[in-house]
Amino acid sequence: MKNVYYLPDYKTNNNGLVDALKVCDFKFIDEQISLYNIKKIMKIDLFILNWYENIYYNENIIISYIKKQIYLNLIKLCRKEIIFVIHNRQPHIKNLEIPNIYLSHKLLKYTIKKADYVVMLSNHTLDSFSKKDQKYFHKYGNKFFYIPHRDFHHLYKEVKNTKWSGLRMLFLGSPEVYKNPEILLKVMNDLTDKNISLTFEGSCDSNTKKRLKTITNNEKVFFNFNFVKDEDLSELFSNYDLCIYPFSLDCCINSSSVLLSLSLHKTVISSNISTLRDIPSNLYYSYTYNNNNEHEEQLKKIIINAYEDKLKNPEVFIHKGDLCAAYLRKNNNQRVINENMKHMLETKQKKKDK
């Protein structure tokens, strides 16, 4: 049995990569390992790095960048293997922390260079990067493997489908900057004449609450700034037609929120991130844009499209939601993840044996 160190920790109930490695006879070390503790590093066989490239201004960016490079080289000096998971195109502003885009991007490329395996959670991950970046990644193409994010249907009760007039939309999760809640609210201000409602469900700081409430002038926009417990999700989702996620295309590639929604039989309106491009395009509503003004225009257009679909067929979202859930059950289940993980590890081993 080989030892694995997962960074940051994997305290989640839906980590397909962790479960797949356990099937492959790996044991996870549940403790912090210092950069300088070579003795403990030597006991680890495999390091899994998530969001490792992220460097934020709330710390000394140069020191952080150098320390992370040293850690990578120390792992390789000790002849240990690294799995690097790509989550985002670039770090996003979160909890009001500002990322250093330049150093984070340099570290992303350096980590790919040092890693033994690079996991893509979407088949379209590399398409999200610039042509220049893609050319760089191509040099290390034999390191890249697709392992999908696990779906969520096994964690929650079945969502009950009820009927109502109009379009009910849910924005689930903390209204972080990269999710563009302000743009969504501005669009909703232009839709007061239509039977379209929007509810925000998710916790945030008091300043964000005030700012968002100040923007809206639509009486059909509702705010519930509380954390939603897992056991309440199925009942919550039963009250809406779809979920809406106007992510920033500058940073976002993957979204567990999108996969959660689809798993719970709810289609989505979302910017065209890589997660969605893995799924048949008739099952969801997506759009792209080049700037904020265009983002508002395209988002408004796609919301109206969804609204008109509901007017034509009141059960359209029930049908789409069921197809979304069925697709993920087939393509994002743990068996598929286990098979892809096994293939990745065996491919590397065969190259070693040659």
Secondary structure, 3 states (H helix, E strand, C coil): CEEEEEECCCCCCCCHHHHHHHHCCEEECCCCCCCCCHHHHCCCCEEEEECCCCCECCCCHHHHHHHHHHHHHHHHHCCCEEEEEECECCCCCECCECECHHHHHHHHHHHHHHCCEEEECCCCCHHHCCHHHHHHHHCCHHHEEECCCCCCHHHCCCCCCCCCCCEEEEEECCCCHHHCHHHHHHHHHCCCCCCEEEEEECCCCHHHHHHHHHHCCCCCEEEECCCCCHHHHHHHHCCCCEEEECCCCCCECCCHHHHHHHHCCCEEEEECCHHHHCCCHHHCEEECCCCHHHHHHHHHHHHHHHHHHHHHCCCHHHHHHHHHHHHHHHHCCHHHHHHHHHHHHHHHHHHHHC
